[in-house]
Amino acid sequence: MDRERRTKAEGSYAWLAVGVIFVALSVFSAVQTRSASGFSLALWSTLQIVTTAMAFLVPQARAVVAAGGEATAEEREIEARLETRVAVNDALDPIVRLLGSLAVETDPTRLFQLRAEAVPLVLKTASEFVGPDRSGRAGSS
């Protein structure tokens, strides 16, 4: 994480340097246009226009790229939330069905059987949902 942050910071400094170079070239070419004439005036004027435009476009392009990165992060967060919701729904579905059967069952033998199925089903579903690496810790604490 720290290395990634450093790389991004170094990239930002590189773009800052490019922007500063364009600003300096724009000022330099503006100074040169005062004493130029003919073809050199056209050359220095063109250089000033191009470097001024580039000095403006560099930070604008960086802002657009940063905004695109934010949108991508938001999309990833939405996808992760959706996947989590689907996983929770899939995990709870068999438990909800069993509880529904328990709620409407009137036969005492079948009711006892459904109650006996409930505990293992809840434990199995919970261990699958939490994952094998975390389900073992509950019994050891």
N, CA, C and O atoms as a MOPAC input file, in Angstrom:
PM7 MOZYME 1SCF
protein

 N      0.82300 1    -1.18400 1     0.00000 1
 C      0.00000 1     0.00000 1     0.00000 1
 C      0.87100 1     1.25200 1     0.00000 1
 O      0.62500 1     2.18800 1    -0.76100 1
 N      1.89600 1     1.26300 1     0.86500 1
 C      2.77600 1     2.41800 1     0.95500 1
 C      3.54400 1     2.61600 1    -0.34000 1
 O      3.76000 1     3.74300 1    -0.78400 1
 N      3.95500 1     1.50500 1    -0.93900 1
 C      4.69200 1     1.57900 1    -2.19900 1
 C      3.81200 1     2.13900 1    -3.31500 1
 O      4.26800 1     2.93800 1    -4.13300 1
 N      2.54000 1     1.71100 1    -3.34200 1
 C      1.60400 1     2.20900 1    -4.34100 1
 C      1.38000 1     3.70900 1    -4.16200 1
 O      1.32000 1     4.45300 1    -5.14000 1
 N      1.25600 1     4.14700 1    -2.91200 1
 C      1.05300 1     5.57200 1    -2.62400 1
 C      2.27000 1     6.38200 1    -3.06400 1
 O      2.12900 1     7.47300 1    -3.61800 1
 N      3.49400 1     5.83300 1    -2.80900 1
 C      4.71100 1     6.51500 1    -3.22300 1
 C      4.79300 1     6.63200 1    -4.73800 1
 O      5.18700 1     7.67400 1    -5.26200 1
 N      4.42200 1     5.56300 1    -5.44500 1
 C      4.45400 1     5.57500 1    -6.90300 1
 C      3.48900 1     6.61500 1    -7.45000 1
 O      3.82400 1     7.33600 1    -8.39000 1
 N      2.29300 1     6.70200 1    -6.87200 1
 C      1.32800 1     7.70900 1    -7.31200 1
 C      1.85400 1     9.11000 1    -7.04700 1
 O      1.69100 1    10.00100 1    -7.88000 1
 N      2.48100 1     9.31400 1    -5.89700 1
 C      3.02600 1    10.62900 1    -5.56400 1
 C      4.14400 1    11.00800 1    -6.53400 1
 O      4.22900 1    12.15500 1    -6.97300 1
 N      5.00200 1    10.03800 1    -6.86700 1
 C      6.07500 1    10.31100 1    -7.81600 1
 C      5.50900 1    10.65500 1    -9.18600 1
 O      6.03000 1    11.53500 1    -9.87000 1
 N      4.44200 1     9.96300 1    -9.59200 1
 C      3.78200 1    10.26600 1   -10.86000 1
 C      3.17200 1    11.65300 1   -10.84600 1
 O      3.19500 1    12.35400 1   -11.85800 1
 N      2.62800 1    12.05300 1    -9.71400 1
 C      2.05500 1    13.39600 1    -9.59600 1
 C      3.14000 1    14.45800 1    -9.71500 1
 O      2.93800 1    15.49000 1   -10.35500 1
 N      4.29200 1    14.20300 1    -9.09700 1
 C      5.39400 1    15.15200 1    -9.19800 1
 C      5.91600 1    15.25400 1   -10.62500 1
 O      6.32200 1    16.32700 1   -11.07100 1
 N      5.90400 1    14.13600 1   -11.33700 1
 C      6.35000 1    14.15900 1   -12.73100 1
 C      5.41400 1    15.03100 1   -13.56400 1
 O      5.87200 1    15.82700 1   -14.38400 1
 N      4.09500 1    14.88300 1   -13.35500 1
 C      3.14500 1    15.71400 1   -14.09600 1
 C      3.24900 1    17.16800 1   -13.67800 1
 O      3.06500 1    18.06100 1   -14.50400 1
 N      3.54100 1    17.42100 1   -12.40700 1
 C      3.74200 1    18.78300 1   -11.94100 1
 C      4.94500 1    19.40600 1   -12.64500 1
 O      4.90100 1    20.56400 1   -13.06000 1
 N      6.01900 1    18.63000 1   -12.77600 1
 C      7.21900 1    19.11400 1   -13.47100 1
 C      6.90900 1    19.42700 1   -14.93200 1
 O      7.37000 1    20.43700 1   -15.46300 1
 N      6.12400 1    18.55900 1   -15.58700 1
 C      5.75000 1    18.80100 1   -16.98700 1
 C      4.94700 1    20.09800 1   -17.09200 1
 O      5.17600 1    20.90500 1   -17.99300 1
 N      4.01000 1    20.29000 1   -16.17200 1
 C      3.20400 1    21.51500 1   -16.17900 1
 C      4.05300 1    22.75400 1   -15.97800 1
 O      3.86100 1    23.75900 1   -16.66200 1
 N      4.99500 1    22.69100 1   -15.03900 1
 C      5.87700 1    23.83100 1   -14.77200 1
 C      6.73600 1    24.13400 1   -15.99800 1
 O      6.96100 1    25.29900 1   -16.32600 1
 N      7.21200 1    23.10200 1   -16.66600 1
 C      8.02100 1    23.30800 1   -17.88600 1
 C      7.19800 1    24.02600 1   -18.95300 1
 O      7.69000 1    24.94600 1   -19.60700 1
 N      5.94000 1    23.60400 1   -19.12800 1
 C      5.09300 1    24.27400 1   -20.11500 1
 C      4.82000 1    25.72900 1   -19.73100 1
 O      4.79500 1    26.60100 1   -20.60000 1
 N      4.61600 1    25.99600 1   -18.45400 1
 C      4.39700 1    27.38000 1   -18.01100 1
 C      5.64900 1    28.21400 1   -18.28100 1
 O      5.55900 1    29.33300 1   -18.78600 1
 N      6.81700 1    27.66300 1   -17.94200 1
 C      8.07400 1    28.39700 1   -18.16000 1
 C      8.30700 1    28.63600 1   -19.64400 1
 O      8.72400 1    29.72700 1   -20.03200 1
 N      8.04500 1    27.63300 1   -20.48400 1
 C      8.20800 1    27.82100 1   -21.92700 1
 C      7.23000 1    28.85600 1   -22.46100 1
 O      7.57000 1    29.61000 1   -23.37300 1
 N      6.03000 1    28.90400 1   -21.91300 1
 C      5.04400 1    29.89000 1   -22.34000 1
 C      5.52800 1    31.30400 1   -22.02800 1
 O      5.43200 1    32.19900 1   -22.86700 1
 N      6.04800 1    31.49800 1   -20.81800 1
 C      6.56500 1    32.81700 1   -20.42400 1
 C      7.78300 1    33.17500 1   -21.26700 1
 O      7.90300 1    34.30800 1   -21.73200 1
 N      8.68300 1    32.22200 1   -21.46600 1
 C      9.88800 1    32.47100 1   -22.25200 1
 C      9.53400 1    32.85600 1   -23.69200 1
 O     10.09900 1    33.79500 1   -24.25200 1
 N      8.58600 1    32.11500 1   -24.28100 1
 C      8.21600 1    32.43500 1   -25.66400 1
 C      7.48000 1    33.77300 1   -25.73900 1
 O      7.58900 1    34.47000 1   -26.74800 1
 N      6.73900 1    34.14700 1   -24.70200 1
 C      6.08600 1    35.46500 1   -24.68100 1
 C      7.12600 1    36.57800 1   -24.67200 1
 O      6.97100 1    37.59300 1   -25.35100 1
 N      8.18600 1    36.37800 1   -23.89700 1
 C      9.26900 1    37.37600 1   -23.85700 1
 C      9.94800 1    37.45400 1   -25.22000 1
 O     10.29500 1    38.54300 1   -25.67800 1
 N     10.14000 1    36.31900 1   -25.86400 1
 C     10.81900 1    36.29400 1   -27.16300 1
 C      9.98700 1    36.95700 1   -28.26200 1
 O     10.54800 1    37.50600 1   -29.21000 1
 N      8.66000 1    36.91300 1   -28.15000 1
 C      7.82000 1    37.53300 1   -29.18900 1
 C      7.96200 1    39.04900 1   -29.20300 1
 O      7.69000 1    39.66700 1   -30.23200 1
 N      8.37600 1    39.67000 1   -28.10600 1
 C      8.51500 1    41.14200 1   -28.05600 1
 C      9.63500 1    41.65100 1   -28.95600 1
 O      9.56100 1    42.75300 1   -29.50000 1
 N     10.65400 1    40.84400 1   -29.10000 1
 C     11.78600 1    41.30200 1   -29.91200 1
 C     11.84700 1    40.61000 1   -31.27400 1
 O     12.76600 1    40.86300 1   -32.05400 1
 N     10.89100 1    39.75300 1   -31.56200 1
 C     10.93300 1    38.99300 1   -32.81300 1
 C     10.10600 1    39.69000 1   -33.88200 1
 O      9.24300 1    40.52200 1   -33.60100 1
 N     10.40700 1    39.31200 1   -35.12300 1
 C      9.62300 1    39.83100 1   -36.25400 1
 C      9.62700 1    38.77700 1   -37.35700 1
 O     10.49600 1    37.90600 1   -37.40400 1
 N      8.64300 1    38.87600 1   -38.23400 1
 C      8.56500 1    37.97000 1   -39.37000 1
 C      8.29200 1    36.53400 1   -38.96300 1
 O      7.38700 1    36.24700 1   -38.17900 1
 N      9.11700 1    35.62100 1   -39.53100 1
 C      8.93200 1    34.19200 1   -39.28900 1
 C      9.17200 1    33.82300 1   -37.82700 1
 O      8.44500 1    33.00300 1   -37.26600 1
 N     10.18900 1    34.42600 1   -37.20500 1
 C     10.47800 1    34.09500 1   -35.80700 1
 C      9.34500 1    34.55500 1   -34.88800 1
 O      9.08100 1    33.91800 1   -33.86800 1
 N      8.67700 1    35.65300 1   -35.24100 1
 C      7.52000 1    36.09500 1   -34.46000 1
 C      6.40600 1    35.05200 1   -34.54900 1
 O      5.79000 1    34.71100 1   -33.53900 1
 N      6.15200 1    34.55300 1   -35.73800 1
 C      5.12900 1    33.52200 1   -35.91000 1
 C      5.51300 1    32.25200 1   -35.15500 1
 O      4.65500 1    31.61200 1   -34.54600 1
 N      6.78400 1    31.88400 1   -35.19100 1
 C      7.26300 1    30.69200 1   -34.50300 1
 C      7.11600 1    30.83500 1   -32.98400 1
 O      6.59500 1    29.93700 1   -32.32200 1
 N      7.57800 1    31.96600 1   -32.43400 1
 C      7.48500 1    32.18500 1   -30.99400 1
 C      6.02800 1    32.31400 1   -30.54900 1
 O      5.67100 1    31.84000 1   -29.47000 1
 N      5.20300 1    32.93300 1   -31.34400 1
 C      3.77500 1    33.07000 1   -31.01000 1
 C      3.09000 1    31.70700 1   -31.00000 1
 O      2.29300 1    31.40700 1   -30.11100 1
 N      3.40500 1    30.89100 1   -31.99300 1
 C      2.83100 1    29.55000 1   -32.04400 1
 C      3.28700 1    28.72600 1   -30.84200 1
 O      2.49300 1    28.01900 1   -30.22100 1
 N      4.59100 1    28.82900 1   -30.52200 1
 C      5.11900 1    28.10800 1   -29.36900 1
 C      4.43600 1    28.57100 1   -28.07800 1
 O      4.13400 1    27.76000 1   -27.20200 1
 N      4.19700 1    29.88200 1   -27.97100 1
 C      3.52800 1    30.40100 1   -26.78000 1
 C      2.09500 1    29.85900 1   -26.67400 1
 O      1.65300 1    29.47500 1   -25.59200 1
 N      1.38700 1    29.83200 1   -27.78300 1
 C      0.00700 1    29.32400 1   -27.77700 1
 C     -0.00700 1    27.84000 1   -27.38700 1
 O     -0.81200 1    27.42000 1   -26.55600 1
 N      0.87700 1    27.06200 1   -27.98400 1
 C      0.92100 1    25.62100 1   -27.70400 1
 C      1.30900 1    25.35200 1   -26.25500 1
 O      0.67500 1    24.53400 1   -25.58800 1
 N      2.33700 1    26.02600 1   -25.76300 1
 C      2.77800 1    25.76900 1   -24.38900 1
 C      1.75400 1    26.26500 1   -23.36500 1
 O      1.58700 1    25.64800 1   -22.31300 1
 N      1.07300 1    27.36300 1   -23.65900 1
 C      0.02000 1    27.83400 1   -22.75500 1
 C     -1.12600 1    26.83200 1   -22.72000 1
 O     -1.65800 1    26.52600 1   -21.65300 1
 N     -1.50300 1    26.32800 1   -23.87900 1
 C     -2.56900 1    25.32100 1   -23.93600 1
 C     -2.15700 1    24.05600 1   -23.18100 1
 O     -2.96700 1    23.48100 1   -22.45400 1
 N     -0.93000 1    23.62700 1   -23.34400 1
 C     -0.46700 1    22.42400 1   -22.64800 1
 C     -0.38700 1    22.64700 1   -21.13600 1
 O     -0.69400 1    21.74500 1   -20.35600 1
 N      0.02800 1    23.85100 1   -20.72500 1
 C      0.08000 1    24.16200 1   -19.29200 1
 C     -1.31400 1    24.10200 1   -18.68800 1
 O     -1.47000 1    23.75000 1   -17.51800 1
 N     -2.32200 1    24.44100 1   -19.47100 1
 C     -3.70400 1    24.35900 1   -19.00700 1
 C     -4.21200 1    22.91600 1   -19.05600 1
 O     -4.90400 1    22.47400 1   -18.13800 1
 N     -3.87900 1    22.18500 1   -20.11000 1
 C     -4.42900 1    20.84800 1   -20.30900 1
 C     -3.85300 1    19.78200 1   -19.37000 1
 O     -4.54700 1    18.82100 1   -19.03800 1
 N     -2.60700 1    19.93200 1   -18.94200 1
 C     -2.00000 1    18.91500 1   -18.06600 1
 C     -2.80300 1    18.74700 1   -16.77400 1
 O     -3.18100 1    17.62000 1   -16.45300 1
 N     -3.08500 1    19.82600 1   -16.01200 1
 C     -3.87500 1    19.60600 1   -14.79600 1
 C     -5.31200 1    19.17500 1   -15.08700 1
 O     -5.91100 1    18.44000 1   -14.30100 1
 N     -5.86700 1    19.63100 1   -16.21600 1
 C     -7.22100 1    19.21700 1   -16.57100 1
 C     -7.26700 1    17.71300 1   -16.85200 1
 O     -8.18900 1    17.02300 1   -16.41800 1
 N     -6.28200 1    17.22000 1   -17.56900 1
 C     -6.22200 1    15.78000 1   -17.86900 1
 C     -6.04600 1    14.97400 1   -16.59000 1
 O     -6.66000 1    13.91800 1   -16.43600 1
 N     -5.21000 1    15.46200 1   -15.66500 1
 C     -5.02500 1    14.77100 1   -14.38800 1
 C     -6.32700 1    14.72600 1   -13.59600 1
 O     -6.62500 1    13.72500 1   -12.94400 1
 N     -7.10800 1    15.81400 1   -13.65100 1
 C     -8.38700 1    15.84900 1   -12.94000 1
 C     -9.37400 1    14.84800 1   -13.53600 1
 O    -10.10900 1    14.18500 1   -12.80400 1
 N     -9.38800 1    14.74100 1   -14.85600 1
 C    -10.28800 1    13.79200 1   -15.52000 1
 C     -9.90400 1    12.35900 1   -15.15900 1
 O    -10.77700 1    11.53300 1   -14.89100 1
 N     -8.62000 1    12.06300 1   -15.15000 1
 C     -8.15800 1    10.71800 1   -14.79300 1
 C     -8.51200 1    10.40900 1   -13.33700 1
 O     -8.94300 1     9.29700 1   -13.03200 1
 N     -8.33800 1    11.37000 1   -12.44400 1
 C     -8.66600 1    11.15700 1   -11.03400 1
 C    -10.15900 1    10.92100 1   -10.85300 1
 O    -10.55800 1    10.06100 1   -10.06800 1
 N    -10.98100 1    11.66800 1   -11.56500 1
 C    -12.43300 1    11.47800 1   -11.47500 1
 C    -12.82700 1    10.10100 1   -11.99400 1
 O    -13.72600 1     9.47000 1   -11.43900 1
 N    -12.17300 1     9.63000 1   -13.04100 1
 C    -12.44200 1     8.28600 1   -13.55400 1
 C    -12.07000 1     7.22200 1   -12.54600 1
 O    -12.76500 1     6.21300 1   -12.42600 1
 N    -10.98200 1     7.43300 1   -11.81800 1
 C    -10.57300 1     6.48900 1   -10.77400 1
 C    -11.57400 1     6.43300 1    -9.64200 1
 O    -11.83600 1     5.36000 1    -9.09700 1
 N    -12.14300 1     7.58500 1    -9.27600 1
 C    -13.15700 1     7.62000 1    -8.22200 1
 C    -14.40300 1     6.86200 1    -8.65900 1
 O    -14.99000 1     6.11800 1    -7.87500 1
 N    -14.80900 1     7.05500 1    -9.92300 1
 C    -15.99500 1     6.35500 1   -10.42400 1
 C    -15.76400 1     4.84900 1   -10.41100 1
 O    -16.66300 1     4.08000 1   -10.07200 1
 N    -14.56500 1     4.43400 1   -10.77700 1
 C    -14.24600 1     3.01400 1   -10.78300 1
 C    -14.29100 1     2.44800 1    -9.36200 1
 O    -14.78700 1     1.34000 1    -9.15700 1
 N    -13.78400 1     3.18800 1    -8.39100 1
 C    -13.82100 1     2.73300 1    -7.00200 1
 C    -15.25900 1     2.62000 1    -6.51000 1
 O    -15.60600 1     1.67100 1    -5.80600 1
 N    -16.08800 1     3.58100 1    -6.87900 1
 C    -17.49900 1     3.52500 1    -6.48400 1
 C    -18.18700 1     2.32200 1    -7.11600 1
 O    -18.99200 1     1.65600 1    -6.46600 1
 N    -17.87700 1     2.04000 1    -8.37800 1
 C    -18.46700 1     0.88000 1    -9.05200 1
 C    -18.03700 1    -0.42000 1    -8.37300 1
 O    -18.84700 1    -1.33100 1    -8.20500 1
 N    -16.76400 1    -0.50500 1    -7.98400 1
 C    -16.27200 1    -1.70100 1    -7.29200 1
 C    -16.97400 1    -1.86500 1    -5.94200 1
 O    -17.31300 1    -2.98100 1    -5.54800 1
 N    -17.18900 1    -0.75400 1    -5.23700 1
 C    -17.87500 1    -0.82400 1    -3.95100 1
 C    -19.31700 1    -1.30400 1    -4.12600 1
 O    -19.79800 1    -2.12900 1    -3.34800 1
 N    -20.00100 1    -0.79200 1    -5.14100 1
 C    -21.38200 1    -1.21400 1    -5.40500 1
 C    -21.42400 1    -2.69200 1    -5.75700 1
 O    -22.29500 1    -3.41700 1    -5.27600 1
 N    -20.49300 1    -3.15000 1    -6.59200 1
 C    -20.43300 1    -4.56800 1    -6.94900 1
 C    -20.17700 1    -5.44500 1    -5.72500 1
 O    -20.78700 1    -6.50400 1    -5.57400 1
 N    -19.26900 1    -4.99800 1    -4.85200 1
 C    -18.96700 1    -5.77400 1    -3.64000 1
 C    -20.18500 1    -5.85500 1    -2.73100 1
 O    -20.46200 1    -6.90500 1    -2.15200 1
 N    -20.91200 1    -4.75000 1    -2.60400 1
 C    -22.11700 1    -4.76000 1    -1.77500 1
 C    -23.17100 1    -5.69600 1    -2.36900 1
 O    -23.83600 1    -6.43400 1    -1.64300 1
 N    -23.31300 1    -5.65800 1    -3.67800 1
 C    -24.29100 1    -6.52800 1    -4.33400 1
 C    -23.92400 1    -7.99300 1    -4.15400 1
 O    -24.78900 1    -8.81600 1    -3.85600 1
 N    -22.64400 1    -8.32600 1    -4.33300 1
 C    -22.19200 1    -9.70200 1    -4.14300 1
 C    -22.41200 1   -10.16400 1    -2.70700 1
 O    -22.79900 1   -11.30900 1    -2.47300 1
 N    -22.16900 1    -9.28100 1    -1.75000 1
 C    -22.38800 1    -9.61600 1    -0.34400 1
 C    -23.86500 1    -9.86800 1    -0.07100 1
 O    -24.22600 1   -10.80800 1     0.63700 1
 N    -24.70200 1    -9.02900 1    -0.63600 1
 C    -26.14500 1    -9.18700 1    -0.43300 1
 C    -26.63700 1   -10.52000 1    -1.02300 1
 O    -27.43400 1   -11.22900 1    -0.40900 1
 N    -26.14800 1   -10.83900 1    -2.21600 1
 C    -26.54000 1   -12.10800 1    -2.84200 1
 C    -26.04800 1   -13.28300 1    -1.99600 1
 O    -26.77500 1   -14.25900 1    -1.81200 1
 N    -24.83000 1   -13.19700 1    -1.48600 1
 C    -24.28500 1   -14.27900 1    -0.65700 1
 C    -25.09800 1   -14.45000 1     0.62200 1
 O    -25.39100 1   -15.57300 1     1.03400 1
 N    -25.46000 1   -13.33600 1     1.24600 1
 C    -26.26900 1   -13.41600 1     2.47100 1
 C    -27.63600 1   -14.01800 1     2.15700 1
 O    -28.12600 1   -14.87600 1     2.89100 1
 N    -28.24300 1   -13.56600 1     1.07300 1
 C    -29.54800 1   -14.12000 1     0.68800 1
 C    -29.45900 1   -15.61700 1     0.41200 1
 O    -30.32000 1   -16.38500 1     0.84300 1
 N    -28.41000 1   -16.03200 1    -0.31100 1
 C    -28.23200 1   -17.46200 1    -0.59300 1
 C    -28.02100 1   -18.26000 1     0.69200 1
 O    -28.51400 1   -19.38000 1     0.82600 1
 N    -27.28000 1   -17.66900 1     1.63600 1
 C    -27.01200 1   -18.37600 1     2.88900 1
 C    -28.26000 1   -18.48100 1     3.75500 1
 O    -28.46700 1   -19.49600 1     4.42000 1
 N    -29.08500 1   -17.45500 1     3.75400 1
 C    -30.25700 1   -17.44300 1     4.62600 1
 C    -31.46600 1   -18.15700 1     4.03100 1
 O    -32.37900 1   -18.52500 1     4.76900 1
 N    -31.49400 1   -18.35800 1     2.73600 1
 C    -32.66100 1   -18.95900 1     2.08600 1
 C    -33.07500 1   -20.29800 1     2.69800 1
 O    -34.24700 1   -20.45900 1     3.03900 1
 N    -32.14500 1   -21.28700 1     2.85700 1
 C    -32.57600 1   -22.56700 1     3.43400 1
 C    -33.05700 1   -22.42900 1     4.88400 1
 O    -33.96400 1   -23.14800 1     5.30300 1
 N    -32.46200 1   -21.51700 1     5.64400 1
 C    -32.88300 1   -21.31900 1     7.02900 1
 C    -34.29000 1   -20.73500 1     7.07300 1
 O    -35.12000 1   -21.17000 1     7.87100 1
 N    -34.56000 1   -19.75700 1     6.22000 1
 C    -35.88600 1   -19.13400 1     6.17900 1
 C    -36.94500 1   -20.15400 1     5.76600 1
 O    -38.04700 1   -20.16200 1     6.31400 1
 N    -36.61800 1   -21.00100 1     4.81600 1
 C    -37.57600 1   -22.03900 1     4.39800 1
 C    -37.87400 1   -23.01000 1     5.54000 1
 O    -39.02300 1   -23.39000 1     5.76500 1
 N    -36.82000 1   -23.40300 1     6.25500 1
 C    -37.02200 1   -24.32000 1     7.37500 1
 C    -37.85200 1   -23.66500 1     8.47800 1
 O    -38.74200 1   -24.29700 1     9.04800 1
 N    -37.56100 1   -22.40500 1     8.77700 1
 C    -38.34100 1   -21.69500 1     9.79600 1
 C    -39.79700 1   -21.54600 1     9.37100 1
 O    -40.70000 1   -21.62400 1    10.20400 1
 N    -40.02700 1   -21.33200 1     8.08200 1
 C    -41.40000 1   -21.27400 1     7.57600 1
 C    -42.11200 1   -22.59600 1     7.76600 1
 O    -43.27900 1   -22.62600 1     8.15400 1
 N    -41.42100 1   -23.68300 1     7.49600 1
 C    -42.01300 1   -25.01600 1     7.70100 1
 C    -42.29800 1   -25.26800 1     9.17400 1
 O    -43.33100 1   -25.84000 1     9.52200 1
 N    -41.38400 1   -24.84300 1    10.03800 1
 C    -41.58800 1   -24.99100 1    11.47900 1
 C    -42.80500 1   -24.19500 1    11.95400 1
 O    -43.54500 1   -24.64800 1    12.82800 1
 N    -43.00900 1   -23.02100 1    11.38200 1
 C    -44.10300 1   -22.15300 1    11.81500 1
 C    -45.47100 1   -22.72400 1    11.45900 1
 O    -46.43400 1   -22.49100 1    12.18900 1
 N    -45.58300 1   -23.46100 1    10.36200 1
 C    -46.90100 1   -23.93700 1     9.91800 1
 C    -47.13900 1   -25.41800 1    10.22000 1
 O    -48.24700 1   -25.91800 1    10.02400 1
 N    -46.10900 1   -26.12300 1    10.69600 1
 C    -46.24900 1   -27.56300 1    10.94000 1
 C    -47.11200 1   -27.81800 1    12.17900 1
 O    -46.95100 1   -27.16900 1    13.21300 1
 N    -48.02200 1   -28.77100 1    12.05000 1
 C    -48.90300 1   -29.12300 1    13.16700 1
 C    -48.63900 1   -30.52800 1    13.69400 1
 O    -48.97600 1   -30.82800 1    14.84000 1
 N    -48.05500 1   -31.37400 1    12.89400 1
 C    -47.76800 1   -32.75500 1    13.31000 1
 C    -46.59100 1   -32.73800 1    14.29000 1
 O    -45.51000 1   -32.27500 1    13.92800 1
 N    -46.77200 1   -33.23300 1    15.52600 1
 C    -45.69900 1   -33.18600 1    16.53100 1
 C    -44.44900 1   -33.96000 1    16.11600 1
 O    -43.33500 1   -33.52400 1    16.40700 1
 N    -44.61300 1   -35.09200 1    15.44800 1
 C    -43.45300 1   -35.87200 1    15.02700 1
 C    -42.63800 1   -35.10900 1    13.98800 1
 O    -41.41400 1   -35.01800 1    14.08200 1
 N    -43.32900 1   -34.56900 1    13.00800 1
 C    -42.65100 1   -33.78400 1    11.94700 1
 C    -42.05000 1   -32.50600 1    12.53200 1
 O    -40.97800 1   -32.08100 1    12.10200 1
 N    -42.72000 1   -31.88600 1    13.50500 1
 C    -42.22700 1   -30.67400 1    14.16300 1
 C    -40.92200 1   -30.97500 1    14.89700 1
 O    -39.97200 1   -30.19400 1    14.82600 1
 N    -40.87600 1   -32.10600 1    15.60100 1
 C    -39.65000 1   -32.51500 1    16.29300 1
 C    -38.51700 1   -32.73600 1    15.28300 1
 O    -37.37700 1   -32.34100 1    15.52600 1
 N    -38.83600 1   -33.36600 1    14.15700 1
 C    -37.86500 1   -33.64800 1    13.10400 1
 C    -37.30900 1   -32.33600 1    12.51500 1
 O    -36.10300 1   -32.20900 1    12.30300 1
 N    -38.18500 1   -31.38200 1    12.25900 1
 C    -37.75600 1   -30.09400 1    11.70200 1
 C    -36.88200 1   -29.32500 1    12.69300 1
 O    -35.89800 1   -28.69200 1    12.31000 1
 N    -37.25900 1   -29.39100 1    13.98100 1
 C    -36.43000 1   -28.72800 1    15.00000 1
 C    -35.04100 1   -29.35000 1    15.05100 1
 O    -34.04700 1   -28.64400 1    15.22300 1
 N    -34.97200 1   -30.66300 1    14.90300 1
 C    -33.68500 1   -31.36100 1    14.91900 1
 C    -32.83400 1   -30.96700 1    13.71300 1
 O    -31.60600 1   -30.96000 1    13.80500 1
 N    -33.46100 1   -30.64300 1    12.59100 1
 C    -32.73500 1   -30.21700 1    11.38900 1
 C    -32.25300 1   -28.77000 1    11.50300 1
 O    -31.28000 1   -28.39100 1    10.85100 1
 N    -32.91800 1   -27.96800 1    12.31700 1
 C    -32.64700 1   -26.53100 1    12.36300 1
 C    -31.23000 1   -26.21800 1    12.84400 1
 O    -30.51400 1   -25.45700 1    12.19300 1
 N    -30.81600 1   -26.79500 1    13.97400 1
 C    -29.51200 1   -26.45600 1    14.54800 1
 C    -28.36700 1   -26.82000 1    13.60700 1
 O    -27.51400 1   -25.97000 1    13.35300 1
 N    -28.30700 1   -28.05400 1    13.07200 1
 C    -27.20000 1   -28.36200 1    12.15100 1
 C    -27.22400 1   -27.48100 1    10.89800 1
 O    -26.17000 1   -27.10000 1    10.38900 1
 N    -28.42300 1   -27.15800 1    10.40100 1
 C    -28.51600 1   -26.32400 1     9.20700 1
 C    -27.98200 1   -24.91700 1     9.47400 1
 O    -27.24700 1   -24.35800 1     8.66100 1
 N    -28.35600 1   -24.35600 1    10.61500 1
 C    -27.87300 1   -23.01600 1    10.96200 1
 C    -26.36100 1   -23.02700 1    11.14100 1
 O    -25.67400 1   -22.13000 1    10.65200 1
 N    -25.83600 1   -24.03000 1    11.83500 1
 C    -24.38200 1   -24.11400 1    12.03600 1
 C    -23.63700 1   -24.30900 1    10.72500 1
 O    -22.60300 1   -23.68100 1    10.49500 1
 N    -24.15900 1   -25.18000 1     9.86400 1
 C    -23.52200 1   -25.43900 1     8.56500 1
 C    -23.53800 1   -24.17300 1     7.70600 1
 O    -22.52700 1   -23.81200 1     7.10400 1
 N    -24.68500 1   -23.50700 1     7.65500 1
 C    -24.80000 1   -22.29500 1     6.84600 1
 C    -23.87600 1   -21.20400 1     7.37300 1
 O    -23.21200 1   -20.51800 1     6.59600 1
 N    -23.83400 1   -21.04400 1     8.68700 1
 C    -22.96800 1   -20.02300 1     9.27500 1
 C    -21.50500 1   -20.31000 1     8.98500 1
 O    -20.75200 1   -19.39700 1     8.64800 1
 N    -21.08900 1   -21.56900 1     9.11100 1
 C    -19.68000 1   -21.89400 1     8.84900 1
 C    -19.31900 1   -21.70000 1     7.38600 1
 O    -18.20000 1   -21.29400 1     7.07400 1
 N    -20.25600 1   -21.98500 1     6.47900 1
 C    -19.99600 1   -21.74500 1     5.05500 1
 C    -19.92500 1   -20.25500 1     4.76200 1
 O    -19.10900 1   -19.80400 1     3.95800 1
 N    -20.77900 1   -19.50900 1     5.41500 1
 C    -20.81900 1   -18.06300 1     5.16300 1
 C    -19.57900 1   -17.36300 1     5.70300 1
 O    -19.00600 1   -16.49900 1     5.03900 1
 N    -19.16500 1   -17.74300 1     6.91900 1
 C    -18.00600 1   -17.09200 1     7.52200 1
 C    -16.71400 1   -17.60100 1     6.90900 1
 O    -15.72800 1   -16.86700 1     6.83800 1
 N    -16.71000 1   -18.83400 1     6.47200 1
 C    -15.51400 1   -19.40000 1     5.87000 1
 C    -14.81400 1   -20.32500 1     6.83500 1
 O    -14.95400 1   -20.18000 1     8.04900 1
 N    -14.05700 1   -21.28300 1     6.30800 1
 C    -13.41800 1   -22.29100 1     7.16100 1
 C    -12.33000 1   -21.70400 1     8.06600 1
 O    -12.09900 1   -22.23100 1     9.15400 1
 N    -11.65500 1   -20.62100 1     7.64200 1
 C    -10.57900 1   -20.07000 1     8.44300 1
 C    -11.09300 1   -19.35600 1     9.70000 1
 O    -10.35100 1   -19.23700 1    10.67500 1
 N    -12.33900 1   -18.88200 1     9.70000 1
 C    -12.87600 1   -18.16100 1    10.85800 1
 C    -13.82700 1   -19.00600 1    11.67300 1
 O    -14.03600 1   -18.71700 1    12.85100 1
 N    -14.41100 1   -20.03800 1    11.09400 1
 C    -15.41600 1   -20.82100 1    11.82400 1
 C    -14.79800 1   -21.63400 1    12.95200 1
 O    -15.49400 1   -21.96000 1    13.91400 1
 N    -13.54100 1   -21.96600 1    12.86800 1
 C    -12.88700 1   -22.74600 1    13.90900 1
 C    -12.57800 1   -21.94000 1    15.16000 1
 O    -12.41400 1   -22.51300 1    16.23700 1
 N    -12.49600 1   -20.61000 1    15.03700 1
 C    -12.14700 1   -19.77000 1    16.17500 1
 C    -13.27400 1   -19.66400 1    17.18800 1
 O    -13.01700 1   -19.42100 1    18.36700 1
 N    -14.52000 1   -19.84300 1    16.75400 1
 C    -15.65400 1   -19.67900 1    17.66100 1
 C    -15.58500 1   -20.69300 1    18.79600 1
 O    -15.90200 1   -20.36100 1    19.93700 1
 N    -15.18200 1   -21.90700 1    18.50500 1
 C    -15.11700 1   -22.92700 1    19.53100 1
 C    -13.89200 1   -22.81100 1    20.41100 1
 O    -13.89100 1   -23.33300 1    21.52600 1
 N    -12.83000 1   -22.13000 1    19.93800 1
 C    -11.59900 1   -22.07600 1    20.69900 1
 C    -11.54300 1   -20.88500 1    21.64200 1
 O    -10.64600 1   -20.83300 1    22.48400 1
 N    -12.47400 1   -19.90600 1    21.54200 1
 C    -12.37800 1   -18.75300 1    22.43100 1
 C    -13.05400 1   -18.96200 1    23.72300 1
 O    -13.05300 1   -18.07000 1    24.57200 1

